[in-house]
């Protein structure tokens, strides 16, 4: 790589880094993983990554999860 190419790449990386710093770390967002799964970012330090079928199964179970949380509210911690 030439020096000009390195400088251009450095500027590109600086811009990407600034954009990442501006977005809140609490914002939820999805990306397609290298293996074709859906990764959900913003819940914790690491993403939650599941395949499409797993997400569909989990999403169809949301009512049960909400009921469970309500029934065990006094036992659950809040972060």
ABEGO torsion letter per residue (X at the ends): XBAAAAAAAAAAAAAAAAAAAABBAABBBBBBBAAGBBBBBGABABBBBBBAAAAAAAAAAAAAAAAAAAAAAAABBBX
